């Protein structure tokens, strides 16, 4: 899954201890004025969340981390 020229391979939790996998496409964020994209992420416990790319930072390894 790509955002512009950056590929999302995995998403790390806020504390950096848990890694989730993107499961679907990107969807526009529904917050007013936000130009980010929502990413469907499945975590190891089976839960699916939809973090916004504006609330994440890309790392050099190609994964993203929730701020």
Buried (B, 14 or more C-beta within 10 A) or exposed (E): BEBEEEEBEBBBBEEEEEBBBBEEEBEEBEEEEBEBBBBBBBBEEEEEBEBBBEBBEBEEEEBBBBE
